[in-house]
Amino acid sequence: MIILVIQQFGGEIKQTSFEIASGESCSSWFNSNVKLKENKKKKLFSNHVYHEYKGKKVIGYICSDHPPQ
């Protein structure tokens, strides 16, 4: 199971979980499904890239054998 940590509009954080195929690692699923995007609004001392999954900004992921609680 992989859990994507997504930043919502207004800064709210949401978690979305997915079952991954047997034998596939979390990092390979993340690299195959989450796209790297360039940030158009460049600010001083900020990151110029971010990750996106289906139009949502991804700020991280959690890999687990157990569903989130």
C-alpha positions as CSV (number, residue, x, y, z in Angstrom):
1,M,0.0,0.0,0.0
2,I,1.2,3.5,-0.8
3,I,-0.2,6.7,0.8
4,L,0.2,9.9,-1.1
5,V,0.4,13.1,1.0
6,I,-1.4,15.8,-1.0
7,Q,-1.5,19.6,-0.4
8,Q,-5.0,20.9,-1.0
9,F,-5.9,24.5,-1.9
10,G,-5.3,26.7,1.1
11,G,-2.5,24.6,2.4
12,E,-4.7,21.7,3.9
13,I,-3.0,18.3,3.9
14,K,-4.8,15.2,2.7
15,Q,-3.8,11.5,2.5
16,T,-4.9,9.3,-0.4
17,S,-4.1,5.5,-0.3
18,F,-3.6,3.0,-3.1
19,E,-3.0,-0.7,-3.3
20,I,0.1,-1.4,-5.4
21,A,0.6,-4.6,-7.4
22,S,2.3,-7.5,-5.8
23,G,6.1,-7.3,-6.4
24,E,6.1,-3.6,-7.2
25,S,7.9,-1.3,-4.8
26,C,6.5,2.0,-3.5
27,S,9.3,4.0,-5.1
28,S,8.7,2.4,-8.6
29,W,4.9,3.1,-8.3
30,F,5.6,6.7,-7.3
31,N,8.1,7.2,-10.2
32,S,5.7,5.7,-12.7
33,N,2.5,7.5,-11.6
34,V,3.6,10.8,-10.1
35,K,4.9,13.5,-12.5
36,L,7.6,16.1,-11.8
37,K,6.4,19.6,-12.7
38,E,8.2,22.9,-12.9
39,N,6.7,25.6,-10.6
40,K,5.7,28.6,-12.8
41,K,5.6,31.0,-9.8
42,K,9.3,31.1,-8.8
43,K,9.9,32.7,-5.4
44,L,13.2,33.5,-3.7
45,F,14.6,30.6,-1.7
46,S,11.9,28.2,-2.8
47,N,11.8,25.0,-4.7
48,H,11.3,25.4,-8.5
49,V,9.8,21.9,-9.0
50,Y,7.0,19.9,-7.4
51,H,5.3,16.5,-7.9
52,E,1.8,16.1,-9.2
53,Y,-0.7,13.2,-9.3
54,K,-3.9,13.7,-11.3
55,G,-3.7,17.5,-11.0
56,K,-3.0,17.5,-7.3
57,K,0.3,18.7,-5.7
58,V,2.0,15.8,-3.9
59,I,4.4,16.6,-1.1
60,G,5.4,13.1,-0.1
61,Y,4.4,9.4,0.2
62,I,4.3,6.8,2.9
63,C,4.9,3.1,2.2
64,S,3.2,0.5,4.4
65,D,1.9,-3.0,4.5
66,H,-1.0,-1.8,6.7
67,P,-3.9,0.5,5.8
68,P,-3.8,4.0,7.3
69,Q,-5.5,4.5,10.7
